[in-house]
Amino acid sequence: MNGARQNRDTRRSEKRTCSFAGHLRVSRAADEARSLAGLFEDPERRRWAGETLAGGRARALVIERFAGATWVALGFTVTASDGETALALRVEERGKGLAREALRAAVRVLREEPFSELSASIEPDDARAVRTFEQAGFAPSGACRFRGRPSTRYIRTLRGDCTPYNVWI
């Protein structure tokens, strides 16, 4: 009886572990930055990430989650110098509901960079990406074209245009 209950409880906790973001760690991508572009499913997004990283002015962040007793790579983000941001999760980490938390963790780190806003161009038929970016605080700001394809631009404001003298005393 106890063995059966223990097995059932273990399966239940494993299921919860897959849907809970847990602890995430974000660090700058170093040598692996150029190879990370291959994680994108979309060939146009993959090409954009490769070109952006090759330009040398992009910020690539690696996102890891704590699983068991070790850190496991979850995915990464690429942010171009104009704030265009893309998120890619490793294939084995997709479908676990961790994309929103991974993107939020990356945004927390990108707040320290000199961006006033981040943007993402998402195609209208990519409902999962829309949901992920909206849950991470991005809002739709109108139609745009990404690599010749119609898309919607989503914006996340990081800083307002407030002067240092605009303070209530």
C-alpha positions as CSV (number, residue, x, y, z in Angstrom):
1,M,0.0,0.0,0.0
2,N,2.7,2.5,1.0
3,G,4.8,1.6,-2.1
4,A,1.8,2.3,-4.4
5,R,1.0,5.6,-2.8
6,Q,4.7,6.6,-2.9
7,N,4.9,5.8,-6.6
8,R,1.7,7.8,-7.3
9,D,3.0,10.8,-5.3
10,T,6.4,10.7,-7.1
11,R,4.6,10.8,-10.5
12,R,2.5,13.7,-9.3
13,S,5.5,15.7,-8.1
14,E,7.4,14.9,-11.4
15,K,4.4,16.3,-13.3
16,R,4.5,19.5,-11.1
17,T,8.2,19.9,-11.5
18,C,7.8,20.0,-15.3
19,S,5.2,22.8,-15.1
20,F,7.0,24.8,-12.4
21,A,9.8,27.2,-13.5
22,G,11.7,26.8,-10.3
23,H,14.9,28.7,-10.1
24,L,16.2,30.2,-13.3
25,R,19.7,31.5,-13.9
26,V,20.6,33.9,-16.7
27,S,24.1,34.6,-17.9
28,R,25.7,36.1,-21.0
29,A,26.5,33.7,-23.8
30,A,30.1,33.6,-24.5
31,D,31.7,31.2,-27.0
32,E,28.4,29.3,-27.7
33,A,26.5,32.4,-28.9
34,R,26.9,31.8,-32.6
35,S,25.8,28.1,-32.3
36,L,22.7,29.1,-30.4
37,A,21.0,30.5,-33.5
38,G,20.4,26.9,-34.6
39,L,17.8,26.4,-31.8
40,F,15.2,28.5,-33.7
41,E,12.6,26.4,-35.5
42,D,11.8,29.1,-38.1
43,P,14.5,29.4,-40.7
44,E,14.0,33.1,-41.1
45,R,14.3,33.7,-37.4
46,R,17.4,31.4,-37.3
47,R,19.0,33.5,-40.1
48,W,18.2,36.7,-38.3
49,A,19.7,35.5,-35.1
50,G,22.8,34.3,-36.9
51,E,23.3,37.6,-38.6
52,T,22.5,39.6,-35.5
53,L,25.0,37.6,-33.4
54,A,27.7,37.8,-36.2
55,G,27.3,41.6,-36.1
56,G,28.8,41.6,-32.6
57,R,26.4,44.2,-31.1
58,A,23.7,41.8,-30.0
59,R,23.2,40.5,-26.5
60,A,22.8,36.8,-26.2
61,L,21.6,35.4,-22.8
62,V,21.6,31.8,-21.8
63,I,18.8,30.7,-19.5
64,E,19.2,27.7,-17.2
65,R,16.9,26.1,-14.7
66,F,17.8,24.1,-11.7
67,A,16.8,20.5,-12.1
68,G,17.7,17.8,-9.5
69,A,21.1,18.8,-8.3
70,T,22.4,20.6,-11.4
71,W,21.8,23.5,-13.8
72,V,20.2,22.5,-17.1
73,A,20.2,24.7,-20.2
74,L,16.6,25.8,-20.9
75,G,17.1,28.1,-23.8
76,F,18.4,31.5,-24.8
77,T,17.5,35.0,-26.0
78,V,19.0,37.2,-28.7
79,T,18.5,40.9,-28.4
80,A,19.7,43.2,-31.3
81,S,21.0,46.7,-30.7
82,D,17.6,48.1,-31.6
83,G,15.8,46.0,-28.9
84,E,14.4,43.3,-31.2
85,T,14.3,40.2,-29.0
86,A,13.7,36.6,-29.8
87,L,13.5,33.6,-27.5
88,A,14.4,30.0,-28.3
89,L,14.0,27.0,-26.0
90,R,15.9,23.8,-26.3
91,V,13.8,21.1,-28.0
92,E,13.6,18.9,-24.9
93,E,12.4,21.9,-22.8
94,R,9.5,22.9,-25.1
95,G,5.9,22.2,-24.1
96,K,6.6,22.4,-20.4
97,G,5.2,25.9,-19.9
98,L,8.6,27.5,-19.1
99,A,8.9,30.0,-22.0
100,R,7.1,32.8,-20.1
101,E,9.3,32.5,-17.1
102,A,12.4,32.2,-19.2
103,L,11.5,35.4,-21.1
104,R,10.7,37.2,-17.8
105,A,14.1,36.2,-16.4
106,A,15.8,37.5,-19.5
107,V,13.9,40.8,-19.3
108,R,15.1,41.3,-15.7
109,V,18.7,41.1,-16.9
110,L,18.1,43.3,-20.0
111,R,16.8,46.1,-17.7
112,E,20.4,46.7,-16.8
113,E,21.3,47.3,-20.4
114,P,20.7,50.7,-22.1
115,F,17.4,49.7,-23.7
116,S,14.4,51.9,-23.3
117,E,12.1,49.2,-24.8
118,L,12.3,45.7,-26.2
119,S,10.3,44.5,-29.2
120,A,9.3,41.3,-30.8
121,S,7.9,40.6,-34.3
122,I,5.5,37.7,-34.2
123,E,3.6,36.2,-37.1
124,P,-0.2,36.2,-36.7
125,D,-0.5,32.4,-36.8
126,D,2.0,31.8,-33.9
127,A,-0.5,31.8,-31.0
128,R,2.0,30.3,-28.6
129,A,4.5,33.0,-29.1
130,V,1.9,35.7,-28.8
131,R,0.7,34.2,-25.5
132,T,4.2,33.9,-24.2
133,F,5.2,37.5,-25.0
134,E,2.0,38.9,-23.7
135,Q,2.3,37.0,-20.4
136,A,5.9,38.4,-20.1
137,G,4.6,42.0,-20.3
138,F,4.8,42.7,-24.1
139,A,1.9,44.6,-25.7
140,P,0.8,44.6,-29.3
141,S,1.7,47.9,-31.0
142,G,0.7,47.4,-34.6
143,A,1.5,45.6,-37.8
144,C,5.0,45.3,-39.2
145,R,7.0,43.1,-41.6
146,F,9.7,40.7,-40.4
147,R,11.9,39.5,-43.3
148,G,9.2,40.3,-45.8
149,R,6.4,38.4,-43.8
150,P,3.5,40.2,-42.2
151,S,3.8,40.2,-38.5
152,T,2.6,42.1,-35.4
153,R,5.1,44.1,-33.3
154,Y,5.0,43.6,-29.5
155,I,6.6,46.2,-27.3
156,R,7.8,46.0,-23.7
157,T,8.8,49.4,-22.2
158,L,11.7,49.2,-19.8
159,R,12.2,52.9,-19.0
160,G,10.1,56.0,-19.4
161,D,11.4,59.2,-20.8
162,C,11.6,61.0,-17.5
163,T,14.3,63.5,-16.8
164,P,16.2,63.4,-13.5
165,Y,14.7,66.8,-12.5
166,N,11.1,65.5,-12.9
167,V,10.8,64.5,-9.3
168,W,8.2,65.4,-6.6
169,I,9.8,66.8,-3.5
